[in-house]
Structures are given as structure tokens and as C-alpha cells.
Amino acid sequence: MKSLEDRSEVIVGGMIGSMNVKTTRNSRPNEPNRYANFDLEDLQGIVRCVCWSNVYKDHVDIIQPEAVVVMRARVEKRGGGDDIVLVANEVIPIDEADTRFTTGLRLMIDQRRHDEQLLPRIQEVLRGYPGNLDVFVTLRLQSGDMVQLKSKRHRISITPELRGRLDDLLGEGSHTLLISPPKPNVRGGSRRRASAS
């Protein structure tokens, strides 16, 4: 963490530890005036974080002790660069991270286990969940060769119900979510990924 540049943006994940909510001085009427200081802990260590009132107002329910979160934050170096504070820009509950950053779905179809009558049934299921996410298919042929396809017909929204129906149809482990993790904004410094060490 100490190697990070001042004002660079990072993506970190961990559990919120000790926390203190305060009121800003000189706050204006009808403007948010509460902010939070908290520790973010992971297996590497603890980093001090602050979530100012303009961001905290949208994350009050998420920033709670023992919540496991993914956070996009700006690095602030203090005390000659030895002390680091992360200023939160966005806080996401860990259980929303996979769907929040999902870009598509990959189906695994194996000719040795799945017959041709299955394809129309898959299409029927996918039609029931229209959306804007891509569908990819990995087809394992009888020969063992693999064919990669992208559906031009179907774009979907991914829900627990859809995933359950695909498991019922194809078997567990027959699909995976395609995840594109959040990327820091380039403003103010280099792109770096960090743990809370």
C-alpha cells in the first residue's frame, strides 16, 4: 500500500472493522452532514478509510461494521507518505459484486452428455430473460474438440431464477458468469489494484 502514488485510485475489498460516524463542521441546511471513518480489514492488514458526506449519504446502509465490501477509493498520503487513508468514492456489498460487474454468461454444452433436443429448450429459457448481457457457448464435440460461440440472437439479464433453470436443464457447473471487475478512474494518478495492507 505504501508504494501507491498519492491521489491514485484503487479497488480494494475487505471487511469493515471499527467505525465512527461524525457530523461535519459548518454544514449547510438541507445538505448531507454525516460522514464515516472506518477500518477496512483483509488478510493482509488494515487500512484507514473515510467516506465523506456526499458519498456516505448514498452508502449509509452498506457501510456498517462487519460488512464485507468492494470499494473504489482515492489514496491520500499523510505525514510524509507513511500514513495512508483511502477516501471512498463507491462502496458495493460483496454479494452484489458478481452481478454488478457481470458482462455475460458462458454455457458449457457437452455433446457426450447433452443431446440436440436441448438447444431449443435452452433458447426458450434464455428468451424469458431479455437484457443487455452477452451469451457465450463453449461446445465440447464428441471428438473432444472445443468450439467457442457467441449468441447473436440472445442478450439476457442474469437472475438467480435463470441460473437455477440452467442448472436444472444442463446440470450444475454448466454455466459461469463472465465478470469484468471495476476499474479505477484514471483521474489523479495511475491505475493500481491493491489489497487493504
Buried (B, 14 or more C-beta within 10 A) or exposed (E): BEEBBEBBBBBBBBBBBEBEEEEEEEEEEEEBBBBBBBBBBBEEEBBBBBBBBEBBBEBEEBBBEEBBBBBBBBBBBEEEEEEBBBBBBBBBBEEEBEBEBBEBBBBBBBBEEBEEEEEEEBEEBBEEBEBEBBBBBBBBEEEEEEEEEEBEEBBBEBEEEBBEBBEEBBEEEBBEBBEEEBEBEEEEBEEBEBBBB
